[in-house]
Amino acid sequence: MTNTKAYAAFNTKDPLKPFDINRRESLDTDVAIDILFCGVCHSDIHIAHDDWGMTVYPVVPGHEIIGRVKAVGSQVKGFQVGDLVGVGCMVDSCRTCSACQQDLEQHCEQGMVMTYGSEDPHMPGHMTHGGYSTQIVVDQDFVLRVSEKLDTKAVAPLLCAGITTYSPLKQWNIKAGDKVGVIGLGGLGHMGVKFAAAMGAEVVMITTSPEKGNDAKRLGASAVLLSNDEAQMEAHAGSFDFLLNTIPVAHNMDPYVPLLKLGKTMSVVGASPVELHTMGMIFGRNVIAGSLIGGIKETQEMLDFCAEHNIVSDVEMINMQDINQAYERVMSNDVKYRFVIDMQSLKG
Amino acid sequence: MTNTKAYAAFNTKDPLKPFDINRRESLDTDVAIDILFCGVCHSDIHIAHDDWGMTVYPVVPGHEIIGRVKAVGSQVKGFQVGDLVGVGCMVDSCRTCSACQQDLEQHCEQGMVMTYGSEDPHMPGHMTHGGYSTQIVVDQDFVLRVSEKLDTKAVAPLLCAGITTYSPLKQWNIKAGDKVGVIGLGGLGHMGVKFAAAMGAEVVMITTSPEKGNDAKRLGASAVLLSNDEAQMEAHAGSFDFLLNTIPVAHNMDPYVPLLKLGKTMSVVGASPVELHTMGMIFGRNVIAGSLIGGIKETQEMLDFCAEHNIVSDVEMINMQDINQAYERVMSNDVKYRFVIDMQSLKG
């Protein structure tokens, strides 16, 4: 066991506080990682606050982890001490079920082992703990390679916000010339705009906030569509090849579906209750599809795509000690577009 | 003009009453049809009652029409006097738009010309009138060939209830061995069960009504799943290759989505407001898709499939004069499974 500094939530209401955890001794197939940066995902807050009714306290959040390899097990291939690596939302899965065989470990029939908040198969009776900590030990098959070319701290959010938006764009085969609408400009939406633009699509930012217009264009959108402006929505009706819906809260889907061309798809990545009348999708022959992060193979593909296209997240750096204020700001949507913790702040 | 007996709705509340309409003189490309039977679709009632806010009165409903050719225009090919034919929900479309070119005339960008309730392109200032009448004149490209092998009166509902359920099963490539759930056992659902069974699928009828169990099995279902029985629903979780949702009223979709296997689809054919939490479709990588009747080419394919597999609707015959009582019974879901009007009753 390796004693490790971390920050944890202890109940639904109190601020996160320092907490010492144990990381397992590296197995032959493990990579031990010195954590440099960890992104702050909205899911971290949901779990810290037990919004989904599944939290076991104390919990150390964080699943957008960037670090350097500090030790490798004897059977580890492809990673060496000093390598820049990433860990995302999962640290293990059964590897044998139909989903795992299809490189969709996030849908493992046994349940993926989440980076935090899952029962730890290597430490019976304990839960996994995430990246708000100085180090982590992860099986080599769930460690991602990260290019040295990119701004390392801004790579962290790619491990969740990045793959969550990249995966549906790939699944639905977005290609050069497609007209893609990204609904909602937050941590996920801003990555969706960057990816779709890099894939050659004509990207329209769909938002209720006119002030986000300039930012959307800087990120790669060619136009901004105000979803509460009926005339604008009517002008874009039936014109989109794909919609990426990143809205993280309850909303009405009915205004968006008619934006799609005949037979085209809106992919949804935010888990929330929605209002929907099926009339729109019936008369448009449209599809609404769910998408959950992405498998390990696709996450590596996404990171390689980012290195090739020089894509990172827009980030605001914080120290570990600032996490509670950061949570407040995330909840009031006051961040462009992702907080990243400089883990040096916890090591000093 | 040909004076023609019909039954029409004159306002939202009064019973349907006799009404004389004019059918156009046949054009060179027209088929004049002596109507034998017309099915009673729930849409007829919605339009008669102006539930969708689009009705122009008086309106003659009816879009499940079976009849015999009584005259053909000089350029008509493939139809002869005496032929048994059908007319469904559409009588024309622009024929040149992208949707029409894809044999999806129901999604014509100019709007399909509906069998009733559309502006009649051949009679400016008049609306089209449907099959609650003794004859109709239709362009040959929107007339379907009907096999003499089948029980003719029971073929009528295939023109709407049939194609509406056949089309999504084909679009989503249902094949022998697939496990298919049909949700809702009414006019549409009972056809969905018959089609899916004829395609070789293992069909499960999903309903809230235990008393429908025996009927569902007679129609071709191998099992009945009571959607309000949580233990039964849990036992079937993640096991379906496809769900055909025929529920015609407001409902909660959340119990159904988790029945699907990873990545699989629920097709929805009923236009209604629904409750939906996207969590289920995200964690199942599932798809919810809309489907609207079917194109003319596919409708002919469906009729040919029915002739090959000896499939017709289960019908209860009525006279034209009984239409108002029939509407009451449809609204209280008291019909197995489709009323069909014997048009002889209007000719006497």
Interface residues (C-beta under 8 A of the other chain):
Chain A: S98 A99 L104 H107 L262 V268 V269 G270 A271 S272 P273 V274 E275 L276 H277 T278 M279 G280 M281 I282 F283 G284 R285 N286 V287 I288 A289 G290 S291 L292
Chain B: S98 A99 L104 H107 L262 V268 V269 G270 A271 S272 P273 V274 E275 L276 H277 T278 M279 G280 M281 I282 F283 G284 R285 N286 V287 I288 A289 G290 S291 L292
